[in-house]
Amino acid sequence: MNSVQRITNLDFIRGFALLGILVINVIAFGLPLTATTNSSTYGIDNTLDWIVLVISSVFFEQKMMGLFSMLFGVGIMIFLENAEKKTSKPKTLAIWRNFLLFCFGLIHLSIWEGDILAPYAICAFLLIIFPKVENPKFIFAAIVFLMTAFILITNYFSSLYDTSGNLISQEEWVLLASEGGALSYGKFWFPDSESWGNLVAMWWYIGAFFRAISLMLFGFLLYRLNIIQGKKEISYYKRMSLFGFSIGLPLAIYSIYLLISSNYDPSVLFISNIFNTLSVIPMVLGYTGLLTILNLKLKDSISNRLRACGKLAFTNYITQTIFGVFILGAFGLDTFSRSQLIVYVFLVWMIQISWSKPILDRFNYGPLEWFWRKLTYLFV
């Protein structure tokens, strides 16, 4: 399979992830931020809203970000391989490219505080400067180490709070870090709180960092094993999808079960997050297998639309934010229920599926992709 076909497979998966991430991001666009962590607080008006909540939690929450992170890792490897043919300092060029991404992320952050571009760029710096990893066993061991470290860190942070979500630790660093914030989960969990809980926010960002790095390394692994390229037999991807979902789905379902069955009791915050986080890599594996099959089997008239969304992922991701902040924001937070927000998601999907292919039929790149590429090779 040539490079064009390999990129086609990546674009198809990226297009799915790009559309899927809006299912989660729309909550932050249309509801107060507490709803992104404690889903029971806003936007739940009827049974349909609960159904939307469960489906989005099991199939989309952290999983679409996981797909993006995995693909970002693959992209780092592909860029470094191509850069070796264009310059004698491929890592320098890669660092420059991700510095530009970091700058884009800061601009995006000024519009919406849910930006992932700047954090991804920081993770990329760490992976680029690390010695080139060729051994899949080493990559796998690194992923296991990071996931184990995340569980240990989560257990430690959990010990700092009581079952009601109030800070109980009197450690000096804990008291120092908590200054200026709520001495509880704060707005992270309680809608009537006026400030954030500094420590729970710290844990959340640490967890996001560990997940991103782990999934980027997982992308390294899938690339090294020639899996993500779509070069295996269809039967291989069927087994891979079945294996991934058979592990990931029970973990994700149990995570949301803990929350709903406890009526979103603060005591289950950490443990439910552990189960959902552990579901991400298996679910990403399952999605990768399933989406690779679809990319190979669907008619081009259908799959080309999704591939085009993937090729314009940067442009489409930013426009999703612009739509969300300025269109949904105009109505005010907590105006819509979750089921109503899904209708909005479908409308945005229709727009982006409709415009992506015509843009690429006329131009080689989307506007932001073109601008990023021009700046990347400015000095080459």
N, C-alpha and C positions, 0 to 999 in steps of 0.2 A: 504494500500500500504506500503510495507516494505521499509527500508532505501535504499536498493539497487535500487529499482525502483525510489525513490525520487532523488537519485544521478544521475540516468540515465536521468531524465528530466533536471536536472541542466546541465549535461554534453552536452546534445543536444543543449540547448540554448547557452551555453558557446561556443560550437563549431561554431555555426552560428555567434556569436559576434566576435569571433577570426578571422574568415575569413572576416567578414564585415569590421572590423576596418582597414584592409589593404587598402580598397577603399579610406579611408581618409589619412592614414599615407603615402601612396605612393606619395601623392602630396609633402610632406615634403622630401621624399627620392629623388624624381626626378625633383623637381622644386625649385627655390629660396623660402625662407620662407615667403616672402610677399604673395605668391600665396595661402598660407593656410588661410589667413585672407581677402585678396582682390583677389578673384578668377579670376577677369578679367585681371590681370596683366601678367600672363604667362600661356602657354599651351593651349590657345584658338586660333585655326587656322581655324576652319570650323564649320559647323552646328552640326556635330557629336560631336565635343568637347563640344558645348553648351548643347547638350542633356545629355552627360555624367555628366556635371557640375550640371544640374538641378536634375537629378536622385540621384546623390551622395549627394547633399545638402538636398533634401527632405527626403530621406530614410536612409542615413548613417551618415551624419554630426551630431555629438553630440549624435545620437541615439545609435550607437554601443558602444560608451563610456558609455552611460547611461545604456545599458544592462550589460556591464562589472561592472560598479559601483554597480548596483542592485545585481548582483550575488556575488560581493565581500562582500556586507553587509550580504547576506544569508550565505556566507562562514564563516563570523565572528561568527554568531550565532551557526552554526553547530559545528564549532571548539570548542567553549566554552562549548557546551553541552557535546561533547565527552571528552574534557579535564577534566570536572568534575568527570569523571569515572576513570581517570588515575592519577590525582594529587589533592592534597588538595589546591593548588593555581592555579586554571585554568586561571585567568586573568594574572598572572605572566608569565605563559607559552605562553599565547596569545601575550603578549607584546614582549617576546623574539622572537616568530615566526615572528612578524611584524618588529622587529628590524633587523632580518635577511633579510626580504624583502626590507627594507630600504637600507641595504648594497648592495644587488643585484641591486637595483635601481640606486645607485650611480655609480656602475660599468657600468651599461647600459647607464647612463647619459654621461659617458666619451666617449661612442661610438656615441650616438645620443641624441641630446638635447630635443627630444620629449618624453622622458621617462615618464611613468605613475606609475611605481612601487613605487618610493620613495614618491610621493604625496599620493598615496593610503595608504602607511604604516603610514604616518603622520595622515591621517584621521582616520585610524584604531585605533591609540593610543588614540585619543579623544573619540571614541565610546566605546572602551574597558574599559577605566577608569570611564566612566559615569555609574551611577547605572543601574542595569539591568532593562530594560523597558519591561513590560508585556502588558500594556494597548495600544491597537491599536489606540484608539482615541488620546492618547498623542502623539504617533508617527506621526499620520496624522497632528496634530496641529503643531508639530515641522517642518514638511515639508512645510506647508503653511507659517509659520513664516520665514523660510529660503528663500523661493521664493519671498515673499513680501520684505524682506530685500534686496535681489538681485536687484529687480526692483528699489527700492529707491536709492540704491548705484549707479546703472547705470544711473538713472536720474541726480544724483549729478555730476558724472564724465562727463556726457554729457554737463552739464552747464559750464564746465571748458574750452570748446572749441567752436569756431565759426563754421559756416556751412561749412567752407573749411577745417576743421580739424586742425586749428591752435589754440594754447593755448592762451587764453585771460585772464584767472584768474590771479590776482596779489596777491592772498593770500600767506602769508609768507611760509606756509608749502608746497604749490604748487611750489613756486620758488625754495625752498630748494630741494624738491624731483626731480625737473626737471634738476638739475645741471648735466652736463655731457651727457645729452641726447638731442634729437631733441625737439624743442618747437612746436611740432605738433604731429600727429600720427606717424611720422617718417617711418621707414621701415616696421612698422606694416601695413601700408596702401599704402605708396608711394614708388614705386620701385626705384626711383632715389634718395631717401634719403640715407644718409651715416650712420645714427645712429637710434636707437630705440627711440620712445617716452616713457619716463619712466613712466608717469602717465597712459597712455593707456595700457601699459604692466602690470602695477599694477592692473588696473581694470580687465584685462583679467585673471590674476591669481586668483584674488578674486572670479570672476565669476566661474572659473573652480573648485575652492575649494567648493563654495556653491553648485554647481551642483553635485559634487562627494558626499558630505555629504548627500545631499537631496536624491540622488538615493540609497545610502547605507541604509539610513533610510527607503526608499521605499522597499528595499529588506527585512528589518526587518518586515515591515508591511505585505508583501506578505507571508512571512514565518509564522508569527503569525496567519494569517488568513487561513493557510493551502491551499494557492492558488498555490504557486510556486512548491509545491510537486506533483502537478498533480492529486490530490485526488478528484477533483470535476467532475461533469458530463461534457461530451463533450459540451452539450448545454450551460453550464455555460461559458466555455472558448470561445465559439462562440460569445456570447453576450459581453464578456469582450473584445474580439478582435475588434468587431464592435464599441463598445463604445470608446475604446482607439483611434482607427484610425479616427473615425468620428470627434474627437476633435483635435487630433495631426496633421493630414494631412493638414487641412485648415491653421493652424498656421504655419506649416513648409513651405507650398506653398506660403503663403503671405510673409514670411520672404525673400525668394529668389526672389519673385516678386518685392519687394521694391528695392532690390539691382539691378536687371537687368533693371527694368523700369526707374530707375534713372541713368542708366549707371555707377553704382557703385560710386555714389556721396558720398563724405565723410560724408555728413549730415545725411545719413541713417544708419551709422554704428551701433549706439547704439540701435535704435528702432528695426532694423531688428534682432539684436542679442537677444533682449527681446522676440520677437515672436518665434524665433527658440528655445530659451531656454525653454519657456513655452510649446513648443510642445514635449519636450523630455519625460516627465513622461507619458503623454497619449500615445505617440508612443511606449514607453517601455512596457506599459500595453498591447497595441495592439499586439506587437511582442510576448510578453509572452503568451498570449492566443493562437495566431496562431501557435507558435512553439510547445506549449504543445500539441495541436491537432495533429500536424505533427509527433511529437514524439510517440504519441499513435497510429497513424494510418498508418504510413509508414512501409513498409517491413523492417525487421531487416537488410537485405542485404544493404539497403540504409542508414537507420538511424544509424547503427553501425559505419559507416564511419565518420559521423558528430559527434557522441558521442566520438569517439576516438580522434578527433581533439580537442574536449573540455577537455578531460582528459589530453591531452598534451598541454594545453593552454600556460603554462609558457614556455615550450621548443619551441613551435611553435611561440609564440610572439617574443622571442629573435631571433630566426632564421629568422623571417621576417625582423627584423632590420638588421641583418648581411647581408642578401641578398640585401636589399635595399641600405645600405650604401656602400657596397663594389662592388656590381654588377652595380646598377644604377649610383652610384657615380663615377665609372670608366669612364662612358660616359660623365660626367660633367652635372651640373645643366642646365635646360632649353634645353636639347637635344630632349626630347620627348614631344608630345602633350598629352592632357588628355586622349584622346581615345587610343593612343598608350600605355599609362601607364596602362589602363584597361586590355589590352592584357597581359601585364606583370603580373597584378594581377591574371588573370585566370591561368597563368602558375604556379604561386606560389601556388594557390589553389590546382591545380592538384597534385603538388608535396606533399603538406602537407596532402591532403586527401589520397594519395597513401601510404605514409609512416607511418601514425599515427596508423592505425589498426595493421599492421604487427609488429610494435614495441611493442604494448600492448599484442599481441598474444604471444610474447616471454617473455616480462617483465611485472611486475605489474605496473611500473611507467615509465614515461619518464625520461631522464637523469637529467634534472634540478629539476623536481618534486621529484625524489628520493633523490637528494642531499639536497634539502630544508627540506624534511621530516627527513632525518638523523640528520641534524643539529638541527632541532626543538626539537627532543626527545633525544638530546645528554645527557642531565642531568636528564632525567626521568627514 
